[in-house]
Every structure is written in C-alpha cells, then in structure tokens.
C-alpha cells in the first residue's frame, strides 16, 4: 500500500454556480436567531448519533498477511476470524494470493480457503503473486490474475459459487492509460467485477508489528499496537463518512479494506462493537456495490495506488477533507519499517530504511 501525496487543491475546479445555489438554499439557516432563542448546546450536536449505514467487510492477502512463516499461526488466525464473523452474522469476502500456498504447507493453506467457503464467506482474486502492473506489464499482469484462479475457482464451484470479484494489489490499477484499459478490458471479458475500496484504516501497517510483538511474547507491546489500531480505525471510519458526504452528500455503503491478520482476529470483538457504535451494518460486497455510487466512473490514471473516494473526487470535481486525514501514529510507522521493507518496492524513498529479511507476501 502506498500513501497518496498529491496536491488535491490543484485539482479543485471552481463550482461557483453550485456554491451560490447552496448559499441561497442556506439563507434561512444563517438569519440570526431572535435574542430570546435558546442556543443549541455544542456538545449535543457533536454527540448526535450517525444515521445507520452499511459496510462490506473485505479481507485481502488470504490465506494470511503475516511476517511469520508459521502454518499453525495462519490457520489459527483464520479460525478465529471465521468464528467471529459467523458469531456476529457478518458476511465477508476474502481476496486470495495463490502464490502463498507454497510458502507454507500447501494443503493447509488451501484448507484455509475451504474454511472460508464452508463458513459461507465469498472469495475473490487478488492476483497470483501480489505484484503490481508496473512490475509485470499489462499482459503479464492479466496472466498473473488468471494464474491466481487455478485453485480458488474450482473450490468455489464445489460450493456453488463463482469467482466474480477482483481486487488490485496496492490498489494500483495500471499506468499509463493503455495499461489500465488493457487490464480493465481483460477483467470485463473474464467476468470479473473490480472490488473498489471506499474505507481503509491502514490495518496492514499495524498488523506486522503486532505479529512481531506476539512472536516475541511482548504482551504490553501487542496491547499498545491493538489500542492504537482501534483508535486509528475509528478515526478513519469518521473520516470516510465525511468523505462520502463531500462526494455524494450522503452515507454510501462502504467497502472496507482489511487483511487476514492476527491483529484483526484478536481485535474482532472490538471492531464489531465499533461498527455497532457507529451504526454500520455489515452487508455483502454484492449488496454494497449495488448502490449507484459504485457506478461513478473511475477516471484515475496514475502510478500510485489510491482508494475509490480519491478516484471519484477527481471524477466529480469535489474536494475531500484531506486536511483532517491522519496517518497511523509515528511509532507504528517506525515499527512497521523495522519489520518490513515492503514499502520500498512502491517507489518511496527507503534509502534510510534498513533492509528487513525477505518474507512471503
Ligand atoms: Zn494485498
């Protein structure tokens, strides 16, 4: 995953007519209230409950995203995730990288996918290798997608399901335009629907330091990371809802990007409570994508991987509240850099980052 560092202010076009119309419509609201009127307490307005919304849970990098070469760890975290999803009656979609099967014990890695299907969850394609288009070229990338369905597709057929969804690794959809168009056309011809991301709380950045803390039996560090993760996630839920208002003037059904990690397994009770507190009801990806917002064209063509709120802001010429969007805390970013050098592959300047041991992704 790569952060977007673009300057959106350059892309904002004048919407004077709309602004004027909005002002006219708002006129009654800005007429000063009579002196005798009771002022509305600020706290009451802040604490107003959000309207109920919907959210589709998606988990990338199945069988698991972890820095540990440990099959029981992978099997365990999936068992907990699926148990919790079923307990709460939450549907979910897992996106698979079949290259990971041979990183650990292949039959047990495949058994993880079977467990997802047995639990009633859906699966999608996340490419075979988790490489980006610029690494493989347009044709190589689509061959990698096809290679990534060899095991998953028959498994799904045995569960009377069809592999329909595709999620781009790093949310990189191809650059320049000819590459993006080639990939998009291939996906359409092969019956895939792109699974956009409209909520992202950077869980991957917390998850690997968490693996490290668990493997070193550092319970205090694990608890600290989990606490930071949950705070950041709730802040991002609020931010994406503001983003949705900025683009669509309403709360669209969100598609949240999560990963199959031990952190999410161990945090699930808290995440479920958070969704309930924020009145977000988990729905299937299918249901979320039926919302008209998801028919907004994606005209973004660039080297960075960006989510669909950012893509649609370009399309709709609207401004996102990026000044309020926070990165994960610095100590988490530093901990991530210590255990993973993966972000160096995405074009970031990693010259000062010590190389971490290679690991399966
Ligand atoms: Zn991924």
Boltz pocket constraint, residues with backbone or C-beta under 6 A from the ligand:
constraints:
  - pocket:
      binder: B
      contacts: [[A, 60], [A, 61], [A, 126], [A, 130], [A, 168], [A, 169], [A, 170]]
      max_distance: 6.0
